[in-house]
Amino acid sequence: MVAVLQSHVVAFEHLSEESHADIVNGLERTLTRWARFLATGEMPPEGDFDPLREWTRARASEGVRLEDLLRSFGLINQLGWQLLRRHARPDESQALVELAGLLAEYLQRVSAVVTETYLAEREVLVSEEERRTRSLLDRLCVAESLDAAERELAGRHGVPTDRTYAPFAVVIPGSPPHRHAALAARLRRAGWRLAVTHSDCVSGLTWTPLNLADLDAGPGVLLVIGEPTPRGELADAREDLALLVEHGRRAGLTGRVNTEDHLLEILLARSPKLTRRLRDKVLAPLAQDEHGELTRTLQSLVACRFDRTATSAALHIHRNTLAYRLGRIAEITGLDLGSPRDLACLYVALGTRSHGPGGQSQP
């Protein structure tokens, strides 16, 4: 099992011989608890996990990532399951089914112990590092000159103080705060010194290009980047970025997103009351159930970029039928679907409706 861990978890390769011996001892203790739990079905008492907590603290102090620790226990669980299946008799298939549930329960408990202990061990150091970084980041977002201590801190971190900065934010959908904290720390080590954590989001300022590949956070990540901005305007720019991040969450956006490409969404998010009034004014007349077909027609019209031929094809209806429906919509809502202004109102109203399952916008 140690050999398998070393081949799959690269972080263990760089540890000392003493640490390798500690890993072996930890494996033996884990397997003992694991076998006892499978035999009795009773979760070990809290005190039995104290050696695991101490083992985890040691790995955290050595700089091993939490993801690597959790992965190692997942591998141990997988190897143990393979051994059980290999040695089970044909008449023990039902027992294997029961053991599968116990294995999942045990892995969940061990993962919780490791995660809690690791985060507690790293919290003081990370919190202090983030506190200093956050303080410097906030001071760079105002036009006033830095004092001597702040300039010294910026110099120590390699942060230039005479540049424009591009605000950025990173969201890993469905990931817990500790994974975002790990990403922020990784970015700081890689040169993006002004990266901090806000619960389930990483944000900061950069003066060098930041791309998806630099994150090394896997698929499905959302990276929102603002334009290079003078210090005195950074507070507003960061607020715009936060609004775009929330839009991205709701719309299920992934990949790299630039603020310049979503100015309309930012503008609407800055005026939520007016946006809601406009949406209600345009869509309320169609709220009755009998107008559901007309609402879907409008949604298709916007989705097809107001191309009526494409809309007819998408709805599988004749152009005359579409023309009739659009006439009814104009009659009920008072919209002039030949007016650019009314079409803009329609686009905004439909584009700001609540989002449906899976983050897909409606329309």
C-alpha positions as CSV (number, residue, x, y, z in Angstrom):
1,M,0.0,0.0,0.0
2,V,2.9,2.4,0.7
3,A,4.3,1.7,-2.8
4,V,0.9,2.4,-4.3
5,L,0.6,5.7,-2.4
6,Q,4.0,6.8,-3.5
7,S,3.2,6.1,-7.1
8,H,-0.1,8.0,-7.0
9,V,0.6,10.8,-4.5
10,V,3.6,12.6,-5.7
11,A,3.8,14.8,-2.5
12,F,4.9,11.7,-0.4
13,E,8.0,11.2,-2.6
14,H,9.8,14.3,-1.2
15,L,9.3,13.4,2.5
16,S,12.1,12.2,4.8
17,E,12.8,8.6,5.8
18,E,11.4,9.4,9.2
19,S,8.2,10.7,7.6
20,H,8.0,7.6,5.4
21,A,8.2,5.4,8.6
22,D,5.5,7.5,10.2
23,I,3.3,7.0,7.1
24,V,3.7,3.2,7.4
25,N,2.8,3.3,11.0
26,G,-0.2,5.5,10.3
27,L,-1.3,3.0,7.6
28,E,-1.1,0.1,10.1
29,R,-3.2,2.0,12.6
30,T,-5.7,3.0,10.0
31,L,-6.1,-0.6,8.7
32,T,-6.5,-1.9,12.3
33,R,-9.3,0.6,13.0
34,W,-10.8,-0.2,9.5
35,A,-10.8,-4.0,10.1
36,R,-12.3,-3.6,13.5
37,F,-15.1,-1.4,12.2
38,L,-15.9,-3.8,9.4
39,A,-16.0,-6.7,11.8
40,T,-18.2,-5.0,14.4
41,G,-20.1,-2.3,12.5
42,E,-19.4,0.1,15.3
43,M,-17.5,3.3,14.6
44,P,-14.4,3.7,16.7
45,P,-14.7,6.2,19.6
46,E,-13.3,9.7,19.2
47,G,-10.2,8.9,21.2
48,D,-9.2,6.1,18.8
49,F,-8.7,8.8,16.1
50,D,-6.2,10.9,18.1
51,P,-3.2,9.1,16.4
52,L,-4.7,10.0,13.1
53,R,-5.1,13.6,14.1
54,E,-1.4,13.7,15.2
55,W,-0.4,12.1,11.9
56,T,-2.4,14.7,10.0
57,R,-0.8,17.6,11.9
58,A,2.6,16.2,11.0
59,R,1.8,16.0,7.3
60,A,0.3,19.5,7.4
61,S,3.5,20.9,8.9
62,E,5.4,19.3,6.1
63,G,3.4,21.1,3.5
64,V,1.5,18.1,2.2
65,R,-1.7,19.3,0.6
66,L,-5.1,18.3,2.1
67,E,-6.2,17.0,-1.3
68,D,-3.3,14.6,-1.3
69,L,-4.1,13.3,2.2
70,L,-7.7,12.7,1.4
71,R,-6.7,11.0,-1.9
72,S,-4.3,8.7,0.0
73,F,-7.2,7.5,2.3
74,G,-9.4,7.1,-0.7
75,L,-6.7,4.8,-2.3
76,I,-6.4,2.8,0.9
77,N,-10.1,2.3,1.0
78,Q,-10.0,1.3,-2.7
79,L,-7.2,-1.2,-2.1
80,G,-8.9,-2.7,0.9
81,W,-12.1,-3.2,-1.1
82,Q,-10.2,-4.9,-3.9
83,L,-8.7,-7.3,-1.3
84,L,-12.1,-8.1,0.1
85,R,-13.6,-8.8,-3.3
86,R,-10.6,-11.0,-4.3
87,H,-10.9,-13.2,-1.2
88,A,-14.7,-13.3,-0.9
89,R,-16.4,-16.7,-1.6
90,P,-19.2,-16.9,-4.1
91,D,-21.7,-17.3,-1.2
92,E,-20.5,-14.1,0.5
93,S,-21.9,-11.6,-2.2
94,Q,-24.5,-10.3,0.2
95,A,-21.9,-9.6,2.8
96,L,-19.9,-7.7,0.3
97,V,-22.9,-5.5,-0.4
98,E,-23.2,-4.7,3.3
99,L,-19.5,-4.0,3.6
100,A,-19.6,-1.5,0.7
101,G,-21.9,0.7,2.8
102,L,-19.6,0.4,5.8
103,L,-16.6,1.3,3.8
104,A,-18.3,4.4,2.5
105,E,-19.3,5.4,6.1
106,Y,-15.8,4.8,7.4
107,L,-14.1,6.8,4.6
108,Q,-16.5,9.7,5.3
109,R,-15.6,9.7,9.0
110,V,-11.8,9.5,8.4
111,S,-12.0,12.2,5.8
112,A,-13.9,14.4,8.2
113,V,-11.3,13.9,11.0
114,V,-8.4,14.6,8.6
115,T,-10.0,17.7,7.1
116,E,-10.9,19.2,10.4
117,T,-7.5,18.5,11.9
118,Y,-5.6,19.7,8.8
119,L,-7.5,23.0,8.6
120,A,-7.1,23.7,12.3
121,E,-3.4,23.1,12.0
122,R,-3.0,25.4,9.0
123,E,-5.5,28.0,10.1
124,V,-3.1,30.2,12.2
125,L,-0.4,30.4,9.5
126,V,-2.8,30.9,6.6
127,S,-5.0,33.3,8.5
128,E,-2.0,35.5,9.3
129,E,-0.7,35.4,5.7
130,E,-4.2,36.2,4.3
131,R,-4.6,39.0,6.9
132,R,-1.4,40.7,5.8
133,T,-2.3,40.2,2.1
134,R,-5.8,41.4,2.5
135,S,-4.6,44.5,4.3
136,L,-2.2,45.4,1.5
137,L,-4.8,44.6,-1.1
138,D,-7.3,47.0,0.5
139,R,-4.8,49.8,0.8
140,L,-3.9,49.5,-2.9
141,C,-7.5,50.1,-3.8
142,V,-7.4,53.7,-2.7
143,A,-5.4,56.5,-4.3
144,E,-3.6,57.6,-1.1
145,S,0.1,56.9,-0.8
146,L,1.2,53.9,1.2
147,D,3.0,54.5,4.5
148,A,6.5,53.2,5.2
149,A,5.3,49.9,6.7
150,E,3.0,49.2,3.9
151,R,5.7,50.0,1.3
152,E,8.0,47.6,3.1
153,L,5.3,44.9,3.1
154,A,4.7,45.4,-0.6
155,G,8.4,45.2,-1.3
156,R,8.8,42.0,0.8
157,H,5.9,40.4,-1.2
158,G,7.3,41.6,-4.6
159,V,4.2,43.8,-5.2
160,P,4.7,46.9,-7.3
161,T,3.0,50.0,-6.0
162,D,3.2,52.2,-9.1
163,R,1.1,50.0,-11.5
164,T,-2.5,49.6,-12.6
165,Y,-4.0,46.4,-11.4
166,A,-6.6,44.0,-12.9
167,P,-9.1,42.7,-10.3
168,F,-9.8,39.0,-10.6
169,A,-12.0,36.3,-9.0
170,V,-12.1,32.5,-9.2
171,V,-15.0,30.2,-8.3
172,I,-14.8,26.4,-8.3
173,P,-18.5,25.5,-8.4
174,G,-19.5,23.0,-5.8
175,S,-16.2,23.1,-4.0
176,P,-15.9,23.9,-0.2
177,P,-14.2,26.9,1.2
178,H,-11.0,25.0,2.1
179,R,-10.4,24.2,-1.5
180,H,-10.7,27.9,-2.4
181,A,-8.3,28.7,0.5
182,A,-5.8,26.2,-0.9
183,L,-6.1,27.8,-4.4
184,A,-5.5,31.3,-2.9
185,A,-2.4,30.0,-1.1
186,R,-1.1,28.3,-4.3
187,L,-1.6,31.4,-6.3
188,R,0.3,33.5,-3.8
189,R,3.2,31.0,-3.9
190,A,3.1,31.1,-7.7
191,G,3.5,34.8,-7.9
192,W,0.0,36.2,-7.7
193,R,0.7,37.7,-4.3
194,L,-2.6,39.6,-3.9
195,A,-4.9,36.5,-3.8
196,V,-7.2,36.1,-0.9
197,T,-10.2,33.9,0.0
198,H,-13.8,35.0,0.5
199,S,-15.5,31.8,1.6
200,D,-16.3,30.0,-1.6
201,C,-14.4,32.5,-3.9
202,V,-10.8,33.6,-4.5
203,S,-10.3,37.2,-5.3
204,G,-7.4,39.6,-5.7
205,L,-5.4,42.0,-7.9
206,T,-2.9,41.1,-10.6
207,W,-0.4,43.1,-12.7
208,T,0.6,40.1,-14.8
209,P,-1.6,37.9,-17.0
210,L,-3.6,35.2,-15.2
211,N,-5.1,32.4,-17.3
212,L,-7.1,29.3,-16.6
213,A,-4.0,27.1,-17.0
214,D,-2.3,29.0,-14.1
215,L,-5.1,28.0,-11.7
216,D,-4.6,24.2,-12.1
217,A,-8.1,23.8,-10.6
218,G,-9.6,21.3,-13.1
219,P,-12.5,21.7,-15.4
220,G,-15.6,23.8,-14.7
221,V,-13.8,26.6,-12.9
222,L,-14.9,30.2,-13.4
223,L,-12.2,32.9,-13.8
224,V,-13.5,36.5,-14.0
225,I,-11.0,39.2,-15.0
226,G,-11.4,42.9,-14.9
227,E,-9.6,45.6,-17.0
228,P,-6.3,47.1,-15.7
229,T,-7.5,49.9,-13.4
230,P,-5.8,52.8,-11.6
231,R,-5.7,52.5,-7.8
232,G,-8.3,55.2,-7.2
233,E,-10.9,53.3,-9.3
234,L,-10.2,49.8,-8.0
235,A,-12.9,49.8,-5.4
236,D,-15.6,50.3,-8.0
237,A,-14.0,47.8,-10.4
238,R,-13.9,45.2,-7.7
239,E,-17.6,45.8,-7.0
240,D,-18.3,45.3,-10.7
241,L,-16.4,42.1,-10.6
242,A,-18.3,40.8,-7.6
243,L,-21.6,41.5,-9.4
244,L,-20.4,39.6,-12.5
245,V,-19.2,36.7,-10.4
246,E,-22.8,36.3,-8.9
247,H,-24.2,36.5,-12.5
248,G,-21.7,33.8,-13.5
249,R,-22.8,31.6,-10.6
250,R,-26.5,31.9,-11.5
251,A,-26.0,31.5,-15.3
252,G,-23.6,28.5,-14.8
253,L,-20.7,30.3,-16.6
254,T,-17.3,28.6,-16.7
255,G,-14.0,29.4,-18.2
256,R,-12.4,32.9,-18.5
257,V,-14.9,35.7,-18.4
258,N,-13.9,39.4,-19.0
259,T,-15.9,42.2,-17.5
260,E,-15.7,44.1,-20.8
261,D,-17.8,41.4,-22.4
262,H,-20.5,41.6,-19.8
263,L,-21.1,45.3,-19.2
264,L,-24.8,45.0,-19.6
265,E,-25.1,42.3,-16.9
266,I,-23.0,44.5,-14.6
267,L,-25.2,47.5,-15.3
268,L,-28.4,45.6,-14.6
269,A,-26.9,44.1,-11.4
270,R,-26.1,47.6,-10.2
271,S,-29.8,48.7,-10.6
272,P,-31.8,45.7,-9.3
273,K,-34.9,47.6,-8.4
274,L,-35.2,49.2,-11.8
275,T,-34.4,45.9,-13.5
276,R,-37.2,44.2,-11.5
277,R,-39.6,47.0,-12.4
278,L,-38.8,46.7,-16.1
279,R,-39.1,42.9,-16.0
280,D,-42.5,43.1,-14.2
281,K,-43.8,45.8,-16.7
282,V,-42.9,43.7,-19.7
283,L,-43.7,40.2,-18.5
284,A,-46.6,40.6,-16.0
285,P,-49.3,40.8,-18.7
286,L,-48.2,37.4,-19.9
287,A,-48.1,35.8,-16.4
288,Q,-51.5,34.0,-16.8
289,D,-51.3,30.2,-17.5
290,E,-53.2,30.6,-20.8
291,H,-50.3,32.8,-22.1
292,G,-47.6,30.2,-21.5
293,E,-47.3,29.5,-25.3
294,L,-46.8,33.2,-25.9
295,T,-44.1,33.5,-23.3
296,R,-42.2,30.5,-24.8
297,T,-42.5,32.2,-28.2
298,L,-40.8,35.3,-26.8
299,Q,-38.1,33.2,-25.2
300,S,-37.4,31.5,-28.5
301,L,-37.4,34.9,-30.3
302,V,-34.7,36.2,-28.0
303,A,-32.7,33.0,-28.0
304,C,-32.8,33.2,-31.9
305,R,-31.6,36.8,-31.7
306,F,-34.9,38.1,-33.0
307,D,-34.5,36.2,-36.3
308,R,-38.1,35.3,-37.1
309,T,-37.2,32.6,-39.6
310,A,-34.9,30.9,-37.1
311,T,-37.6,31.3,-34.4
312,S,-40.2,29.6,-36.6
313,A,-37.9,26.7,-37.2
314,A,-37.0,26.4,-33.5
315,L,-40.7,26.3,-32.6
316,H,-41.7,24.1,-35.6
317,I,-44.4,26.5,-36.6
318,H,-45.2,28.4,-39.8
319,R,-44.1,32.0,-40.2
320,N,-47.7,33.1,-40.3
321,T,-48.3,31.3,-37.0
322,L,-45.4,33.1,-35.5
323,A,-46.6,36.4,-36.9
324,Y,-50.0,35.8,-35.3
325,R,-48.5,35.0,-31.9
326,L,-46.2,38.1,-32.0
327,G,-49.3,40.2,-32.8
328,R,-51.1,38.8,-29.8
329,I,-48.0,39.6,-27.6
330,A,-47.9,43.1,-28.9
331,E,-51.7,43.5,-28.2
332,I,-51.4,42.1,-24.7
333,T,-48.2,43.8,-23.5
334,G,-48.3,47.0,-25.5
335,L,-44.8,46.2,-26.9
336,D,-43.9,47.3,-30.4
337,L,-41.8,44.4,-31.6
338,G,-40.5,46.6,-34.5
339,S,-39.1,49.2,-32.1
340,P,-35.4,48.8,-31.1
341,R,-36.2,50.3,-27.8
342,D,-39.0,47.9,-27.0
343,L,-36.9,45.0,-28.2
344,A,-34.1,46.1,-25.9
345,C,-36.6,46.1,-23.0
346,L,-37.8,42.7,-23.9
347,Y,-34.2,41.4,-24.1
348,V,-33.4,42.8,-20.6
349,A,-36.7,41.5,-19.1
350,L,-36.2,38.0,-20.3
351,G,-32.5,37.9,-19.7
352,T,-32.9,38.8,-16.0
353,R,-35.5,36.2,-15.2
354,S,-34.6,33.6,-12.5
355,H,-32.4,30.8,-13.6
356,G,-33.6,27.3,-13.9
357,P,-32.2,23.9,-12.9
358,G,-28.6,23.3,-13.6
359,G,-27.8,27.1,-13.8
360,Q,-29.3,27.4,-17.3
361,S,-30.8,30.8,-17.9
362,Q,-34.4,31.2,-18.9
363,P,-34.7,32.1,-21.7
